[in-house]
């Protein structure tokens, strides 16, 4: 069923995209990771959230860092933790839910193809940092 839009309607656009070509400081060609749609962002690039860039660093306790992750409300982020096999892991994606029984967060990994299993668990005990909303939060 097609939606009928009219002047004055309020809408919200939510896309998880990867920049394929930066045009200038305000514009870029992107691909929507979930839908595979390619398009150009013009005039809005500086107002987007970014999982990789930060201009501030903040030292926080591990408890505060976990709280930042689990209250990110689906915003795009990056986080670094240590996997069970001892390997460092950086996940670029977003928080989905909390697994209270095991002290882990369920997150979608945007670097995994949309047709594959993208749900990954982030172990709170080994969480080292989170980049969210232009800030890199690090364990003290």
Secondary structure, DSSP 8 states (H G I E B T S, - for coil): ------TT--------EEEEEEEETTEEEEEETTT--EEEEES-GGGS--SS--SEEEEE-HHHHHHHHHTSTT--EEEEEE-TTS-EEEEEEEEEEEETTTTEEEEEETTS-TTS--EEEEEGGG--EEEETTEEEEE-
